[in-house]
Amino acid sequence: MDEARPLFLTWLALLALLGLTAAAAWMPLGWVNTAIGLAIALVKAVLVALVFMRLRGASWLLRIAALAGVCTLALLFALSGTDYATRATVPAPWQVPAGPASAAKSS
């Protein structure tokens, strides 16, 4: 029973964080909703990694492997973000540009 207690408490904490995420999604806070959601997701990820993946008591090699995975994911997000930020927007040839001429055609 001693081994199941931390798992059960972590599961309860994850359920509470799920409720907090749902409650935060309904609050009209603007851009702060995204920050709150990401912070809650980070706490959930740390709980899962430490308790369910047992990284708290793992060997140093397993911790380094988990850290390498997190760094790879961060690199992929960073590269995707720079690609998105530097890409030029090119409209498709079938899209009508917005302007006075397109407004006259649609009415």
MMTF fields as JSON, N, C-alpha, C and O atoms, coordinates in Angstrom:
{
  "mmtfVersion": "1.0.0",
  "mmtfProducer": "UNKNOWN",
  "numBonds": 427,
  "numAtoms": 428,
  "numGroups": 107,
  "numChains": 1,
  "numModels": 1,
  "chainsPerModel": [1],
  "groupsPerChain": [107],
  "chainIdList": ["A"],
  "bondAtomList": [4, 2, 8, 6, 12, 10, 16, 14, 20, 18, 24, 22, 28, 26, 32, 30, 36, 34, 40, 38, 44, 42, 48, 46, 52, 50, 56, 54, 60, 58, 64, 62, 68, 66, 72, 70, 76, 74, 80, 78, 84, 82, 88, 86, 92, 90, 96, 94, 100, 98, 104, 102, 108, 106, 112, 110, 116, 114, 120, 118, 124, 122, 128, 126, 132, 130, 136, 134, 140, 138, 144, 142, 148, 146, 152, 150, 156, 154, 160, 158, 164, 162, 168, 166, 172, 170, 176, 174, 180, 178, 184, 182, 188, 186, 192, 190, 196, 194, 200, 198, 204, 202, 208, 206, 212, 210, 216, 214, 220, 218, 224, 222, 228, 226, 232, 230, 236, 234, 240, 238, 244, 242, 248, 246, 252, 250, 256, 254, 260, 258, 264, 262, 268, 266, 272, 270, 276, 274, 280, 278, 284, 282, 288, 286, 292, 290, 296, 294, 300, 298, 304, 302, 308, 306, 312, 310, 316, 314, 320, 318, 324, 322, 328, 326, 332, 330, 336, 334, 340, 338, 344, 342, 348, 346, 352, 350, 356, 354, 360, 358, 364, 362, 368, 366, 372, 370, 376, 374, 380, 378, 384, 382, 388, 386, 392, 390, 396, 394, 400, 398, 404, 402, 408, 406, 412, 410, 416, 414, 420, 418, 424, 422],
  "bondOrderList": [1, 1, 1, 1, 1, 1, 1, 1, 1, 1, 1, 1, 1, 1, 1, 1, 1, 1, 1, 1, 1, 1, 1, 1, 1, 1, 1, 1, 1, 1, 1, 1, 1, 1, 1, 1, 1, 1, 1, 1, 1, 1, 1, 1, 1, 1, 1, 1, 1, 1, 1, 1, 1, 1, 1, 1, 1, 1, 1, 1, 1, 1, 1, 1, 1, 1, 1, 1, 1, 1, 1, 1, 1, 1, 1, 1, 1, 1, 1, 1, 1, 1, 1, 1, 1, 1, 1, 1, 1, 1, 1, 1, 1, 1, 1, 1, 1, 1, 1, 1, 1, 1, 1, 1, 1, 1],
  "groupList": [{"groupName": "MET", "atomNameList": ["N", "CA", "C", "O"], "elementList": ["N", "C", "C", "O"], "formalChargeList": [0, 0, 0, 0], "bondAtomList": [1, 0, 2, 1, 3, 2], "bondOrderList": [1, 1, 2], "singleLetterCode": "M", "chemCompType": "L-PEPTIDE LINKING"}, {"groupName": "ASP", "atomNameList": ["N", "CA", "C", "O"], "elementList": ["N", "C", "C", "O"], "formalChargeList": [0, 0, 0, 0], "bondAtomList": [1, 0, 2, 1, 3, 2], "bondOrderList": [1, 1, 2], "singleLetterCode": "D", "chemCompType": "L-PEPTIDE LINKING"}, {"groupName": "GLU", "atomNameList": ["N", "CA", "C", "O"], "elementList": ["N", "C", "C", "O"], "formalChargeList": [0, 0, 0, 0], "bondAtomList": [1, 0, 2, 1, 3, 2], "bondOrderList": [1, 1, 2], "singleLetterCode": "E", "chemCompType": "L-PEPTIDE LINKING"}, {"groupName": "ALA", "atomNameList": ["N", "CA", "C", "O"], "elementList": ["N", "C", "C", "O"], "formalChargeList": [0, 0, 0, 0], "bondAtomList": [1, 0, 2, 1, 3, 2], "bondOrderList": [1, 1, 2], "singleLetterCode": "A", "chemCompType": "L-PEPTIDE LINKING"}, {"groupName": "ARG", "atomNameList": ["N", "CA", "C", "O"], "elementList": ["N", "C", "C", "O"], "formalChargeList": [0, 0, 0, 0], "bondAtomList": [1, 0, 2, 1, 3, 2], "bondOrderList": [1, 1, 2], "singleLetterCode": "R", "chemCompType": "L-PEPTIDE LINKING"}, {"groupName": "PRO", "atomNameList": ["N", "CA", "C", "O"], "elementList": ["N", "C", "C", "O"], "formalChargeList": [0, 0, 0, 0], "bondAtomList": [1, 0, 2, 1, 3, 2], "bondOrderList": [1, 1, 2], "singleLetterCode": "P", "chemCompType": "L-PEPTIDE LINKING"}, {"groupName": "LEU", "atomNameList": ["N", "CA", "C", "O"], "elementList": ["N", "C", "C", "O"], "formalChargeList": [0, 0, 0, 0], "bondAtomList": [1, 0, 2, 1, 3, 2], "bondOrderList": [1, 1, 2], "singleLetterCode": "L", "chemCompType": "L-PEPTIDE LINKING"}, {"groupName": "PHE", "atomNameList": ["N", "CA", "C", "O"], "elementList": ["N", "C", "C", "O"], "formalChargeList": [0, 0, 0, 0], "bondAtomList": [1, 0, 2, 1, 3, 2], "bondOrderList": [1, 1, 2], "singleLetterCode": "F", "chemCompType": "L-PEPTIDE LINKING"}, {"groupName": "THR", "atomNameList": ["N", "CA", "C", "O"], "elementList": ["N", "C", "C", "O"], "formalChargeList": [0, 0, 0, 0], "bondAtomList": [1, 0, 2, 1, 3, 2], "bondOrderList": [1, 1, 2], "singleLetterCode": "T", "chemCompType": "L-PEPTIDE LINKING"}, {"groupName": "TRP", "atomNameList": ["N", "CA", "C", "O"], "elementList": ["N", "C", "C", "O"], "formalChargeList": [0, 0, 0, 0], "bondAtomList": [1, 0, 2, 1, 3, 2], "bondOrderList": [1, 1, 2], "singleLetterCode": "W", "chemCompType": "L-PEPTIDE LINKING"}, {"groupName": "GLY", "atomNameList": ["N", "CA", "C", "O"], "elementList": ["N", "C", "C", "O"], "formalChargeList": [0, 0, 0, 0], "bondAtomList": [1, 0, 2, 1, 3, 2], "bondOrderList": [1, 1, 2], "singleLetterCode": "G", "chemCompType": "PEPTIDE LINKING"}, {"groupName": "VAL", "atomNameList": ["N", "CA", "C", "O"], "elementList": ["N", "C", "C", "O"], "formalChargeList": [0, 0, 0, 0], "bondAtomList": [1, 0, 2, 1, 3, 2], "bondOrderList": [1, 1, 2], "singleLetterCode": "V", "chemCompType": "L-PEPTIDE LINKING"}, {"groupName": "ASN", "atomNameList": ["N", "CA", "C", "O"], "elementList": ["N", "C", "C", "O"], "formalChargeList": [0, 0, 0, 0], "bondAtomList": [1, 0, 2, 1, 3, 2], "bondOrderList": [1, 1, 2], "singleLetterCode": "N", "chemCompType": "L-PEPTIDE LINKING"}, {"groupName": "ILE", "atomNameList": ["N", "CA", "C", "O"], "elementList": ["N", "C", "C", "O"], "formalChargeList": [0, 0, 0, 0], "bondAtomList": [1, 0, 2, 1, 3, 2], "bondOrderList": [1, 1, 2], "singleLetterCode": "I", "chemCompType": "L-PEPTIDE LINKING"}, {"groupName": "LYS", "atomNameList": ["N", "CA", "C", "O"], "elementList": ["N", "C", "C", "O"], "formalChargeList": [0, 0, 0, 0], "bondAtomList": [1, 0, 2, 1, 3, 2], "bondOrderList": [1, 1, 2], "singleLetterCode": "K", "chemCompType": "L-PEPTIDE LINKING"}, {"groupName": "SER", "atomNameList": ["N", "CA", "C", "O"], "elementList": ["N", "C", "C", "O"], "formalChargeList": [0, 0, 0, 0], "bondAtomList": [1, 0, 2, 1, 3, 2], "bondOrderList": [1, 1, 2], "singleLetterCode": "S", "chemCompType": "L-PEPTIDE LINKING"}, {"groupName": "CYS", "atomNameList": ["N", "CA", "C", "O"], "elementList": ["N", "C", "C", "O"], "formalChargeList": [0, 0, 0, 0], "bondAtomList": [1, 0, 2, 1, 3, 2], "bondOrderList": [1, 1, 2], "singleLetterCode": "C", "chemCompType": "L-PEPTIDE LINKING"}, {"groupName": "TYR", "atomNameList": ["N", "CA", "C", "O"], "elementList": ["N", "C", "C", "O"], "formalChargeList": [0, 0, 0, 0], "bondAtomList": [1, 0, 2, 1, 3, 2], "bondOrderList": [1, 1, 2], "singleLetterCode": "Y", "chemCompType": "L-PEPTIDE LINKING"}, {"groupName": "GLN", "atomNameList": ["N", "CA", "C", "O"], "elementList": ["N", "C", "C", "O"], "formalChargeList": [0, 0, 0, 0], "bondAtomList": [1, 0, 2, 1, 3, 2], "bondOrderList": [1, 1, 2], "singleLetterCode": "Q", "chemCompType": "L-PEPTIDE LINKING"}],
  "groupTypeList": [0, 1, 2, 3, 4, 5, 6, 7, 6, 8, 9, 6, 3, 6, 6, 3, 6, 6, 10, 6, 8, 3, 3, 3, 3, 9, 0, 5, 6, 10, 9, 11, 12, 8, 3, 13, 10, 6, 3, 13, 3, 6, 11, 14, 3, 11, 6, 11, 3, 6, 11, 7, 0, 4, 6, 4, 10, 3, 15, 9, 6, 6, 4, 13, 3, 3, 6, 3, 10, 11, 16, 8, 6, 3, 6, 6, 7, 3, 6, 15, 10, 8, 1, 17, 3, 8, 4, 3, 8, 11, 5, 3, 5, 9, 18, 11, 5, 3, 10, 5, 3, 15, 3, 3, 14, 15, 15],
  "groupIdList": [1, 2, 3, 4, 5, 6, 7, 8, 9, 10, 11, 12, 13, 14, 15, 16, 17, 18, 19, 20, 21, 22, 23, 24, 25, 26, 27, 28, 29, 30, 31, 32, 33, 34, 35, 36, 37, 38, 39, 40, 41, 42, 43, 44, 45, 46, 47, 48, 49, 50, 51, 52, 53, 54, 55, 56, 57, 58, 59, 60, 61, 62, 63, 64, 65, 66, 67, 68, 69, 70, 71, 72, 73, 74, 75, 76, 77, 78, 79, 80, 81, 82, 83, 84, 85, 86, 87, 88, 89, 90, 91, 92, 93, 94, 95, 96, 97, 98, 99, 100, 101, 102, 103, 104, 105, 106, 107],
  "secStructList": [7, 6, 6, 2, 2, 2, 2, 2, 2, 2, 2, 2, 2, 2, 2, 2, 2, 2, 2, 2, 2, 2, 2, 2, 2, 2, 1, 7, 7, 6, 6, 2, 2, 2, 2, 2, 2, 2, 2, 2, 2, 2, 2, 2, 2, 2, 2, 0, 0, 0, 0, 0, 1, 7, 7, 6, 6, 7, 7, 2, 2, 2, 2, 2, 2, 2, 2, 2, 2, 2, 2, 2, 2, 2, 2, 2, 2, 2, 2, 2, 2, 2, 2, 2, 2, 2, 7, 7, 7, 7, 7, 7, 6, 6, 1, 7, 7, 7, 1, 2, 2, 2, 2, 2, 2, 2, 7],
  "xCoordList": [0.823, 0.0, 0.868, 0.46, 2.063, 2.939, 3.389, 3.618, 3.517, 3.954, 2.825, 3.088, 1.597, 0.456, 0.047, -0.593, 0.403, -0.034, 0.474, -0.327, 1.775, 2.224, 1.569, 1.293, 1.321, 0.672, -0.756, -1.197, -1.467, -2.839, -2.882, -3.735, -1.97, -1.94, -1.581, -2.117, -0.689, -0.33, -1.508, -1.758, -2.235, -3.418, -4.461, -5.074, -4.658, -5.59, -5.118, -5.928, -3.812, -3.269, -3.468, -3.772, -3.296, -3.508, -4.979, -5.288, -5.884, -7.309, -7.644, -8.426, -7.056, -7.282, -6.737, -7.368, -5.577, -5.012, -5.848, -5.935, -6.461, -7.365, -8.567, -8.976, -9.129, -10.238, -9.823, -10.58, -8.62, -8.108, -7.914, -8.177, -7.457, -7.293, -8.643, -8.776, -9.635, -10.972, -11.565, -12.196, -11.366, -11.89, -11.181, -11.811, -9.875, -9.115, -9.498, -9.432, -9.897, -10.281, -11.566, -11.78, -12.417, -13.684, -13.568, -14.501, -12.428, -12.24, -11.784, -10.846, -12.433, -12.026, -10.826, -10.984, -9.638, -8.434, -7.537, -6.468, -7.957, -7.147, -5.919, -6.008, -4.785, -3.551, -3.069, -2.246, -3.558, -3.133, -3.636, -3.031, -4.758, -5.257, -4.199, -4.028, -3.503, -2.458, -1.324, -0.827, -0.914, 0.166, -0.244, 0.55, -1.47, -1.955, -2.018, -1.593, -2.544, -2.624, -1.261, -1.094, -0.289, 1.059, 1.72, 2.446, 1.477, 2.04, 1.444, 2.162, 0.142, -0.498, 0.0, 0.232, 0.164, 0.681, 2.1, 2.457, 2.905, 4.266, 4.259, 5.032, 3.388, 3.288, 2.843, 3.368, 1.886, 1.423, 2.551, 2.729, 3.308, 4.407, 5.472, 6.01, 5.775, 6.777, 6.267, 7.033, 4.997, 4.429, 4.506, 4.894, 4.138, 4.182, 5.615, 5.874, 6.544, 7.942, 8.531, 9.224, 8.269, 8.876, 8.25, 8.958, 6.925, 6.26, 6.008, 6.448, 5.316, 4.949, 6.127, 6.224, 7.023, 8.214, 9.347, 10.388, 9.137, 10.082, 11.464, 12.49, 11.471, 12.752, 13.347, 14.541, 12.535, 13.056, 14.128, 15.154, 13.893, 14.861, 15.645, 16.239, 15.656, 16.321, 17.823, 18.318, 18.521, 19.969, 20.275, 19.396, 21.508, 21.907, 21.799, 21.517, 22.024, 21.963, 20.526, 20.313, 19.558, 18.16, 17.731, 16.948, 18.234, 17.922, 18.508, 17.869, 19.729, 20.358, 19.578, 19.421, 19.086, 18.295, 16.99, 16.577, 16.345, 15.113, 15.407, 14.629, 16.508, 16.891, 17.207, 16.889, 17.827, 18.116, 16.82, 16.731, 15.825, 14.529, 13.858, 13.285, 13.921, 13.325, 14.061, 13.43, 15.38, 16.158, 15.867, 15.797, 15.697, 15.354, 13.989, 13.81, 13.03, 11.697, 11.755, 11.095, 12.535, 12.674, 13.322, 12.928, 14.299, 14.936, 13.942, 13.92, 13.125, 12.131, 11.103, 10.715, 10.667, 9.74, 10.396, 9.763, 11.65, 12.347, 12.525, 12.309, 12.907, 13.079, 11.75, 11.685, 10.691, 9.363, 8.907, 8.302, 9.195, 8.814, 9.553, 8.956, 10.838, 11.576, 11.129, 11.111, 10.768, 10.26, 8.943, 8.725, 8.077, 6.777, 6.948, 6.242, 7.876, 8.066, 8.702, 8.466, 9.498, 10.214, 9.593, 10.093, 8.528, 7.912, 7.027, 6.243, 7.161, 6.335, 4.962, 4.834, 3.944, 2.591, 2.329, 2.358, 2.076, 1.79, 0.365, 0.072, -0.53, -1.905, -1.999, -1.213, -2.951, -3.181, -3.721, -4.373, -3.46, -3.887, -5.411, -5.885, -6.166, -7.632, -8.244, -9.456, -7.429, -7.941, -7.994, -7.048, -9.105, -9.267, -8.69, -9.053, -7.801, -7.249, -8.341, -9.249, -8.234, -9.213, -8.979, -7.836, -10.04, -9.932, -11.249, -12.238, -11.278, -12.531, -13.059, -14.273, -12.184, -12.631, -13.339, -14.344, -12.827, -13.454, -14.758, -15.663, -14.889, -16.14, -17.235, -18.4, -16.878, -17.863, -18.354, -19.524, -17.476, -17.852, -18.788, -19.703, -18.561, -19.352, -20.75, -21.627, -20.997, -22.328, -23.238, -24.382],
  "yCoordList": [-1.192, 0.0, 1.258, 2.295, 1.17, 2.34, 2.784, 3.97, 1.82, 2.165, 2.803, 3.604, 2.461, 2.989, 4.386, 5.12, 4.759, 6.051, 7.248, 8.123, 7.324, 8.466, 8.487, 9.558, 7.314, 7.258, 7.794, 8.551, 7.4, 7.858, 9.365, 10.067, 9.859, 11.297, 12.103, 13.19, 11.577, 12.253, 12.256, 13.247, 11.138, 11.07, 12.099, 12.765, 12.226, 13.232, 14.647, 15.506, 14.886, 16.202, 16.492, 17.622, 15.469, 15.663, 15.956, 16.772, 15.286, 15.58, 16.999, 17.692, 17.431, 18.801, 19.814, 20.84, 19.532, 20.428, 20.426, 21.443, 19.294, 19.243, 20.147, 20.887, 20.088, 20.982, 22.44, 23.299, 22.719, 24.09, 24.575, 25.737, 23.689, 24.037, 24.36, 25.338, 23.528, 23.773, 25.073, 25.824, 25.341, 26.581, 27.804, 28.827, 27.691, 28.822, 29.099, 30.242, 28.058, 28.251, 29.063, 29.717, 29.035, 29.763, 31.205, 31.993, 31.55, 32.922, 33.818, 33.469, 34.967, 35.871, 36.731, 37.897, 36.157, 36.865, 37.291, 37.86, 37.023, 37.417, 36.527, 35.303, 37.157, 36.4, 35.677, 34.767, 36.056, 35.408, 33.965, 33.123, 33.673, 32.296, 31.346, 30.232, 31.789, 30.952, 30.721, 29.601, 31.756, 31.617, 30.697, 29.871, 30.836, 29.967, 28.529, 27.617, 28.317, 26.964, 26.313, 25.129, 27.081, 26.532, 26.241, 25.256, 27.083, 26.84, 25.578, 24.777, 25.405, 24.204, 22.964, 21.925, 23.065, 21.939, 21.574, 20.397, 22.578, 22.311, 21.566, 20.628, 21.981, 21.295, 19.85, 18.946, 19.626, 18.27, 17.413, 16.261, 17.985, 17.239, 16.868, 15.761, 17.79, 17.502, 16.418, 15.536, 16.461, 15.422, 14.05, 13.069, 13.988, 12.71, 12.204, 11.017, 13.102, 12.683, 12.203, 11.186, 12.914, 12.545, 11.309, 10.465, 11.192, 10.113, 8.899, 7.797, 9.079, 7.935, 7.385, 6.175, 8.255, 7.781, 7.45, 6.931, 7.754, 7.455, 8.069, 7.431, 9.306, 9.979, 10.506, 10.803, 10.625, 11.135, 10.207, 10.67, 8.914, 7.965, 7.228, 6.186, 7.752, 7.076, 7.338, 8.225, 6.541, 6.713, 7.969, 8.518, 8.407, 9.635, 9.48, 10.45, 8.254, 8.038, 8.214, 8.795, 7.721, 7.882, 9.342, 9.812, 10.052, 11.484, 12.271, 13.189, 11.917, 12.586, 12.287, 13.165, 11.045, 10.7, 11.495, 11.965, 11.649, 12.437, 13.905, 14.563, 14.418, 15.805, 16.011, 17.059, 15.025, 15.127, 15.168, 15.894, 14.406, 14.445, 15.792, 16.302, 16.381, 17.7, 18.761, 19.653, 18.675, 19.649, 19.509, 20.513, 18.285, 18.071, 18.663, 19.297, 18.46, 19.033, 20.56, 21.205, 21.139, 22.598, 23.111, 24.156, 22.392, 22.791, 22.743, 23.65, 21.701, 21.599, 22.731, 23.295, 23.06, 24.184, 25.497, 26.327, 25.688, 26.928, 27.046, 28.12, 25.978, 26.028, 26.232, 26.959, 25.6, 25.811, 27.247, 27.842, 27.804, 29.194, 30.176, 31.134, 29.953, 30.859, 30.708, 31.691, 29.499, 29.305, 30.046, 30.707, 29.939, 30.616, 32.137, 32.857, 32.62, 34.066, 34.696, 35.873, 33.949, 34.541, 34.2, 34.644, 33.429, 33.044, 34.173, 34.758, 34.468, 35.503, 34.93, 33.765, 35.758, 35.326, 35.563, 36.7, 34.487, 34.577, 34.078, 32.918, 34.941, 34.485, 33.472, 33.503, 32.6, 31.617, 32.324, 33.361, 31.783, 32.472, 32.603, 33.49, 31.782, 31.868, 32.806, 33.022, 33.367, 34.297, 35.703, 36.163, 36.369, 37.742, 38.667, 38.555, 39.579, 40.494, 41.406, 41.821, 41.705, 42.579, 44.004, 44.453, 44.708, 46.1, 46.58, 45.848, 47.818, 48.373, 47.616, 47.514, 47.09, 46.378, 45.082, 44.733, 44.366, 43.099, 43.348, 42.517, 44.473, 44.787, 45.121, 44.804, 45.766, 46.109, 44.865, 44.789, 43.885, 42.656, 41.801, 41.171, 41.774, 40.901, 41.442, 40.667, 42.738, 43.285, 43.338, 43.776],
  "zCoordList": [0.0, 0.0, 0.0, -0.524, 0.586, 0.644, -0.741, -0.974, -1.669, -3.011, -3.828, -4.725, -3.529, -4.281, -3.815, -4.567, -2.602, -2.062, -2.883, -3.211, -3.23, -4.05, -5.43, -5.971, -5.996, -7.301, -7.208, -8.072, -6.166, -5.982, -5.716, -6.26, -4.888, -4.609, -5.859, -6.075, -6.666, -7.913, -8.873, -9.559, -8.918, -9.763, -9.318, -10.153, -8.019, -7.503, -7.848, -8.197, -7.749, -8.1, -9.586, -9.966, -10.424, -11.859, -12.161, -13.029, -11.44, -11.627, -11.174, -11.826, -10.06, -9.591, -10.598, -10.85, -11.167, -12.181, -13.454, -14.142, -13.769, -14.91, -14.675, -15.57, -13.482, -13.15, -13.182, -13.634, -12.701, -12.731, -14.168, -14.476, -15.037, -16.443, -17.08, -17.815, -16.79, -17.351, -16.808, -17.552, -15.526, -14.944, -15.52, -15.785, -15.711, -16.258, -17.706, -18.159, -18.436, -19.839, -19.962, -20.983, -18.954, -19.004, -18.509, -18.664, -17.916, -17.437, -18.581, -19.298, -18.766, -19.856, -19.459, -19.097, -19.527, -19.094, -20.254, -20.031, -21.476, -22.634, -22.778, -22.691, -22.998, -23.234, -21.989, -22.092, -20.818, -19.572, -19.513, -18.85, -20.215, -20.256, -20.82, -20.325, -21.842, -22.436, -21.447, -21.324, -20.75, -19.771, -18.624, -18.175, -18.155, -17.071, -17.554, -16.844, -18.756, -19.304, -19.47, -19.177, -19.939, -20.104, -18.761, -18.629, -17.772, -16.44, -15.82, -15.223, -15.961, -15.425, -16.164, -15.546, -17.474, -18.255, -17.838, -17.806, -17.52, -17.058, -15.727, -15.534, -14.813, -13.519, -13.72, -13.07, -14.607, -14.893, -15.464, -15.068, -16.396, -17.014, -15.988, -16.02, -15.08, -14.039, -13.103, -12.713, -12.734, -11.876, -12.541, -11.908, -13.806, -14.517, -14.629, -14.434, -14.941, -15.095, -13.777, -13.746, -12.696, -11.416, -10.796, -10.247, -10.876, -10.159, -11.051, -10.723, -12.163, -12.989, -13.781, -13.982, -14.232, -14.936, -13.97, -14.372, -12.708, -11.616, -11.86, -11.625, -12.329, -12.545, -11.247, -11.187, -10.218, -8.942, -8.376, -7.878, -8.451, -7.906, -8.976, -8.698, -10.197, -11.309, -11.291, -10.594, -12.076, -12.185, -13.001, -13.665, -12.942, -13.629, -15.14, -15.843, -15.652, -17.097, -17.608, -18.673, -16.863, -17.255, -17.163, -17.988, -16.177, -16.064, -17.224, -17.737, -17.646, -18.785, -20.066, -20.914, -20.212, -21.394, -21.421, -22.481, -20.281, -20.217, -20.514, -21.205, -20.005, -20.27, -21.748, -22.31, -22.375, -23.809, -24.613, -25.603, -24.204, -24.879, -24.741, -25.704, -23.547, -23.321, -24.131, -24.698, -24.19, -24.972, -26.464, -27.172, -26.951, -28.356, -28.669, -29.709, -27.781, -27.976, -27.975, -28.79, -27.072, -27.03, -28.323, -28.84, -28.836, -30.09, -31.246, -32.078, -31.308, -32.37, -32.287, -33.31, -31.077, -30.915, -31.332, -31.985, -30.962, -31.309, -32.822, -33.384, -33.474, -34.926, -35.64, -36.632, -35.148, -35.743, -35.541, -36.433, -34.373, -34.111, -35.005, -35.498, -35.22, -36.098, -37.542, -38.283, -37.96, -39.313, -39.483, -40.499, -38.506, -38.577, -38.545, -39.252, -37.734, -37.587, -38.819, -39.091, -39.567, -40.699, -42.051, -43.084, -42.062, -43.328, -43.85, -43.102, -45.134, -45.75, -46.07, -46.444, -45.919, -46.234, -47.714, -48.186, -48.436, -49.863, -50.059, -49.766, -50.555, -50.748, -51.886, -52.833, -51.776, -52.826, -54.066, -53.946, -55.247, -56.477, -56.588, -57.298, -55.936, -56.041, -55.002, -55.012, -54.107, -53.111, -53.696, -54.336, -53.465, -53.935, -52.875, -51.704, -53.256, -52.256, -51.703, -52.423, -50.43, -49.782, -50.227, -50.314, -50.505, -50.94, -51.498, -51.472, -52.011, -52.525, -53.735, -53.912, -54.561, -55.757, -55.394, -56.013, -54.4, -54.011, -53.283, -53.359, -52.573, -51.881, -52.881, -52.643, -54.014, -55.027, -55.745, -56.117, -55.945, -56.635, -55.791, -56.321, -54.473, -53.617, -53.351, -52.969, -53.536, -53.24, -54.434, -54.319]
}
